[in-house]
């Protein structure tokens, strides 16, 4: 990110977290990071064609941003569900992820429904 104004960036960054109703929200991951935050971090700490490592892939935000700004990436997640989310996200299947998240959320509510 080129700073054309000449102003030194502040040492406090303010970004909205990704709430459940945000368009950027994918899946039911409890800690999805904003793309704008990760883009700032990746641009500040790497160059085009460098490798970005995210060993806790989650919903794949770091890998998706790295791909968008022409960085190579390595990512992984212990959860098969989140691995599937990452693969779909990197293949541009965002709407399918959101549909599956809605279905999974409904299933989860039914799973914990207890009537006496």
VENZIZI-V557070 format. One record per residue. N is the residue number from 1. RES is the residue in three letters. OMEGA is omega as a letter, one per 40 degrees, with the letter a starting at -180 (999 if undefined). Layout:
BEGIN
n=N res=RES omega=OMEGA
n=N res=RES omega=OMEGA
END
This chain:
BEGIN
n=1 res=UNK omega=a
n=2 res=UNK omega=i
n=3 res=UNK omega=a
n=4 res=UNK omega=a
n=5 res=UNK omega=a
n=6 res=UNK omega=a
n=7 res=UNK omega=i
n=8 res=UNK omega=a
n=9 res=UNK omega=i
n=10 res=UNK omega=i
n=11 res=UNK omega=i
n=12 res=UNK omega=i
n=13 res=UNK omega=i
n=14 res=UNK omega=i
n=15 res=UNK omega=i
n=16 res=UNK omega=i
n=17 res=UNK omega=a
n=18 res=UNK omega=i
n=19 res=UNK omega=a
n=20 res=UNK omega=a
n=21 res=UNK omega=a
n=22 res=UNK omega=i
n=23 res=UNK omega=a
n=24 res=UNK omega=a
n=25 res=UNK omega=i
n=26 res=UNK omega=i
n=27 res=UNK omega=a
n=28 res=UNK omega=a
n=29 res=UNK omega=a
n=30 res=UNK omega=a
n=31 res=UNK omega=i
n=32 res=UNK omega=a
n=33 res=UNK omega=i
n=34 res=UNK omega=i
n=35 res=UNK omega=a
n=36 res=UNK omega=i
n=37 res=UNK omega=a
n=38 res=UNK omega=i
n=39 res=UNK omega=i
n=40 res=UNK omega=a
n=41 res=UNK omega=a
n=42 res=UNK omega=i
n=43 res=UNK omega=a
n=44 res=UNK omega=a
n=45 res=UNK omega=a
n=46 res=UNK omega=i
n=47 res=UNK omega=i
n=48 res=UNK omega=i
n=49 res=UNK omega=i
n=50 res=UNK omega=i
n=51 res=UNK omega=i
n=52 res=UNK omega=a
n=53 res=UNK omega=i
n=54 res=UNK omega=a
n=55 res=UNK omega=i
n=56 res=UNK omega=a
n=57 res=UNK omega=i
n=58 res=UNK omega=i
n=59 res=UNK omega=i
n=60 res=UNK omega=a
n=61 res=UNK omega=a
n=62 res=UNK omega=i
n=63 res=UNK omega=i
n=64 res=UNK omega=i
n=65 res=UNK omega=i
n=66 res=UNK omega=i
n=67 res=UNK omega=a
n=68 res=UNK omega=a
n=69 res=UNK omega=i
n=70 res=UNK omega=i
n=71 res=UNK omega=i
n=72 res=UNK omega=a
n=73 res=UNK omega=i
n=74 res=UNK omega=i
n=75 res=UNK omega=a
n=76 res=UNK omega=i
n=77 res=UNK omega=a
n=78 res=UNK omega=a
n=79 res=UNK omega=i
n=80 res=UNK omega=i
n=81 res=UNK omega=a
n=82 res=UNK omega=i
n=83 res=UNK omega=i
n=84 res=UNK omega=i
n=85 res=UNK omega=a
n=86 res=UNK omega=a
n=87 res=UNK omega=i
n=88 res=UNK omega=a
n=89 res=UNK omega=a
n=90 res=UNK omega=i
n=91 res=UNK omega=i
n=92 res=UNK omega=a
n=93 res=UNK omega=a
n=94 res=UNK omega=a
n=95 res=UNK omega=i
n=96 res=UNK omega=i
n=97 res=UNK omega=a
n=98 res=UNK omega=i
n=99 res=UNK omega=i
n=100 res=UNK omega=i
n=101 res=UNK omega=i
n=102 res=UNK omega=i
n=103 res=UNK omega=a
n=104 res=UNK omega=i
n=105 res=UNK omega=i
n=106 res=UNK omega=i
n=107 res=UNK omega=a
n=108 res=UNK omega=i
n=109 res=UNK omega=i
n=110 res=UNK omega=a
n=111 res=UNK omega=a
n=112 res=UNK omega=i
n=113 res=UNK omega=a
n=114 res=UNK omega=i
n=115 res=UNK omega=i
n=116 res=UNK omega=999
END
